[in-house]
Amino acid sequence: MTAPLNDFIRRLKYGRPVVIVSGLPRSGTSMAMKMLEAGGLQPVVDDVRTADIDNPKGYYEDERVKDLAEMDDTSWVRAARGKVIKVVSSLLNYLPATNTYKVVFMRRNLHEVLASQAKMLERRAEASHTDDDELLAMYEAHLEKVQFQLRFRKNFETLYVNYADVVGDPVSEARRIADFVGGGLDVEKMSTAVDGSLYRNRATGDGVVADSESVSG
């Protein structure tokens, strides 16, 4: 059966796909949400978590997502068909199989992710109880597992997007994301939603992170 025919049958059965933005915390997921919103896709948010110094452009979250693992009634996800929801990577496996999903998965240098998370914890006067090497190993294993799961879930399609590539060439990456989610989005507005000044923790070639503050994500 050809891909276009498969897509047509899935659309008849499930309706429009739910667009998901995912990745590790501090990997650029909020930036991707802002891009998609600017392009014309409606985000599913509740505005409980408001913008702050760590994410001055906003978090783009819905509190219901945090309860997916324990939630008996996930029918609310169906209402997000044709819209976009931010779902952290650890919860992707709990999305109901009664929809199709297009997942924009944000990737970022893990040293940068750790540096950004550390800055956030420092500002909140909190401390991590796991050292960086252990966290790196945990994140690498987690991402490998998630990628494996996404590959074999028939109702999921995934586009992997590198945070640094978006900041370096926002027009090309915006076009790639727009094409993946189905087209019809304003690529120019998506690209102008990228604020490179928020890329504050940058890894050098040897893995050292140059700190000029933390990233939106």
C-alpha positions, -999 to +999 in steps of 0.1 A: +000+000+000+014+034-010+023+061+016-003+086+003-030+059+005-019+050+040-021+086+050-056+089+036-068+058+055-053+071+087-069+105+082-103+088+077-099+067+108-082+092+132-088+127+117-061+153+116-029+144+135-020+159+168+013+178+165+036+172+194+067+192+204+090+170+226+125+166+239+143+169+272+136+199+294+158+228+283+163+214+248+144+242+229+108+229+231+093+262+241+111+278+211+096+252+188+062+258+202+065+296+197+076+290+161+046+268+153+022+293+170+038+321+149+033+300+118-004+296+125-008+264+145-029+267+176-011+257+208-028+237+236-018+256+267-034+266+300-010+295+310-006+281+345+031+283+342+039+319+332+070+334+315+100+340+337+138+347+334+144+311+324+118+312+296+111+348+289+089+339+259+068+315+279+066+278+286+037+268+263+025+240+287-007+223+297-008+209+332-028+179+321+002+166+302+021+160+335-006+135+345-007+114+313+010+084+330-017+081+357-047+095+337-076+072+330-094+096+307-071+109+279-100+119+256-090+155+259-060+148+236-085+141+208-096+177+209-060+187+201-062+172+166-049+199+142-032+217+171+001+214+189+009+202+224+042+202+243+049+168+258+082+161+276+100+130+261+094+108+292+057+110+287+054+104+249+047+067+255+015+076+274-002+094+246-034+074+236-032+053+205-066+067+193-049+095+175-021+100+150+009+122+159+035+142+142+063+147+167+088+176+164+116+162+186+141+188+198+177+177+202+204+197+219+240+192+230+236+174+264+263+195+281+243+226+271+211+210+285+228+202+318+242+237+321+208+253+314+191+230+339+218+239+365+212+276+360+175+271+365+180+252+397+205+278+410+179+306+404+154+286+423+178+278+452+175+241+444+202+216+440+207+185+418+215+153+437+230+136+407+264+144+392+268+154+356+284+122+343+256+102+357+229+125+343+246+124+309+245+086+309+209+087+320+199+111+293+217+092+266+200+060+276+166+077+278+169+093+244+179+060+228+149+043+243+125+071+232+139+070+197+134+032+196+098+036+208+089+063+183+103+042+154+079+014+161+047+031+170+027+031+138+006+061+146+037+083+152+058+102+127+089+120+140+111+149+128+143+154+148+154+190+150+187+203+164+184+234+185+217+248+172+206+244+136+174+264+143+193+293+158+219+291+130+195+289+101+160+296+113+145+299+078+156+265+066+146+247+098+112+265+099+105+253+064+115+218+073+092+218+103+063+234+084+066+208+056+066+180+082+035+190+100+016+194+068+024+227+053+002+258+052+022+275+079+039+309+076+076+300+074+088+336+076+069+343+108+082+310+122+117+320+115+114+354+130+101+338+162+136+324+168+155+346+193+192+338+190+200+360+220+184+333+243+211+308+232+232+315+263+249+282+271+270+270+241+292+240+240+326+243+225+343+216+205+357+199+236+323+199+254+329+229+276+299+251+279+305+289+275+280+305+299+262+336+287+231+326+306+204+299+299+183+291+268+146+293+263+134+257+263 
